[in-house]
Amino acid sequence: METWLVACLGNPGKDYQGHRHSVGFVVGEELARRQGLGKPRAKYRGALWTCSYHGKEVLVLLPQTYMNLSGRSVVEAAGGHRIPIKHILAVHDDVELPFGEVRLKEGGGLGGHNGLRSMEQSLGSREFFRVRVGVGRPDNPRIDLADYVLSRFSEPAHEVRAMVARAADLVEEWLAEHAEITCPD
C-alpha cells in the first residue's frame, strides 16, 4: 500500500501555541478536524493521525522534537512506512510570503528555514513538496526575525483562520492529485 506523509512543522507545547512559527501545527489540526480523526497518537517522536485514501495511507505528523530537529521525527515516519521523498509534503511558515498567502512548492531552496534544513539533513534530500504559509515579515525592521516568528499572530483571528483553511485546502488538493480521499467515518 502506498503511503503519503504530511509533515506539519511547528514547536510543541502551550508556550508556542498560536505562534507564527507553529502555523504548520494548526494546519495539521485543521486537516484532522475536517476528517473527524479525533486525537492523534504519539508515534515517531510526534503526534500522528492516519487516514486511508483509496488504497493509500496518509499520515499527518506534527513533530514534537521542536522545529530545528523536525527532520528526526519525519525520517522515522518516512522510514517506518518506506515513504519515497516525492510522497512527503512539509507544511511550514514562510516569512518571504506576505501574511495570508499560501503556495505549493516542489523541492528547491530552504529559505533559511531550520525545520526544512533539518528535514533535508535527515532525509538526505530537499526534493520533498512544501506548502508555504505566509506569515510575512515584521513592519519594523528593528524587530528580530526570530523573535517575530516566535510571537503570536497580531492579525485578526478570522484572517488567521482563513489562511489556515487555505493551506489545508492546498494540502487536500495536493493529495487529491495523487489519490481520491475516502477517509473512514
N, C-alpha and C positions, 0 to 999 in steps of 0.2 A: 504494500500500500504506500503510495506517495505521501510524503509529509511536508508541510509548509510551516514556516516559523515566522511569527510576527513578534519581533523583539521591541518592546515599548520601553524606552530609556528614561531614567529618572533617578532620583535619590530616595531611598526608603525612609520611612519614619514620619511621625507627625510634624516634626520640625521643618520638613521640606514640602509638606502638602501645600498646594496652591502656588508653588514657586514656578517661575518660567522654565527653569532647567528640568523640572519634573513633569512637563506637559505631556510627554510620552506616556507616563503612567495614566494620566487622565483619559487619554485616547484609548488605551488598553481597557480601562474600566468601562468606558462607553461601549466598546465593541462587545465586551462580556455582557453588559446590561441589555444591549439590543438583542442578543441571542438567548437571554434568560439563563445564563450559565451559572449563576449563584456565586458562592465563594470559591476563590482559587485554592489549589492545594500547594503545599510547599514542596518544590522539586527543582533540581538543577540550580540550587542557590537562588531561587526566585519564587515568585508567585505565578502559578501556571494554571491556565484554563485550556481544555482540549475540546475540540469540536470536529465532527465529521462533515465533510463536504463531498458528496457523491463519490465515495470510494477514496477520498483523500482526507488525511488527518491534518487539522490545522491547530498549531499550538500558539497561544497568546501568552507571552512571557514578560513579566516585569522583574528584571534582575534586582535582587536585594543586596547586591555587592557594592553599592554606590557607583556613581556614574563612571569614575575613572577605571573601574575594574569590571564593567559590564560584560566585556568580552569573555570573561571566565564563565559566567552563567550561560551566555549564548553558545559558546563552544561545547559546553556539557550537554545542552539540549540538542544542538545540531548533531553532535557525535552519538548521543544516545538513540537517535532516530535515523541516523545516516542521511541527514538533510543536505542536499547539494547547495552550494553557495547561491545559485540563482533562485532557490526556493526560500531565501531569507530576506525579510523586509524589516528594516530598523525604522522606528518612529521616534523622532527626536526634535528638540528645539533648535531653531536656527536664527542667529542674530543678524544674518545677512539678508533675511527676508523681512519686509515690513510686518508689523503686527497684523495677524489675521490671515495672511497669505499662506497657502499650503501648496506644496508641489511634490510630484513624484520624480525621483531621480534613480538612474541605474548606475552604480559604480561611481568612479571618479574621485575627486579630491575629498578631503575630510573637513575642510573649512575650519581647522583648528579645534574641532570638537573632540574632547577627550574620550567620550563614550564611543564614538566611531573609531578613534585611534585604538582603543582597547579591543574593539571587535576585529579590526584589521590585524592587530598583533596576534590575537588568539586564533582567528580563523585562517590566517596566512593569506588573506585576500581582502581587497576593498571592493570587489565586484558584486556585492550584495545590493539589493534595492533599498531605497530610503523614502520615507515620507517626511519631508522637511516642514516643520511647523513654525511659521514666522512669529518670533517674539520681538523683533525689532531691536534697535539699539537705544540706549538712554538719550533723552533730549539734551541733557547736559554732558558735554564731552569730559568733564572732570570726574564723572561717576565711573568708578572702576567697573569694567565689563563683568568680571567675576562676581562682584557684589550685586550687579544688576540682575544677572541670570539667577542668582541665589536669593532673589527677592520675590515677593508676591506680585501678581499682576495688579497694575493700577488702573487698567482699563475696566469699563463696566462689565459686571459679571455676565450679562446677556451676550456681550461681544465675545467673551472668552468661551462661553458655551457654544456659540455659533461656530467659532474657529475649531473647537474640538470636534463638533459634529461634521464639519467639512473634512477634517483629517480622517475621521472614522469612515466617512463616505469614500474617501480616496483609497483607504486600505481595502474596503469591500470591493471597490472597482478593480483593484489590482488582483485580488483573489478571484473575482468573477472571470477575469481574463484566462485564468488557469483552471478553474473548477466552479461548477454551479453550487451555490450554497444550499445545503439541506441539513441544517443543524437540528438535532432532536428537540422535541418539545420539553 
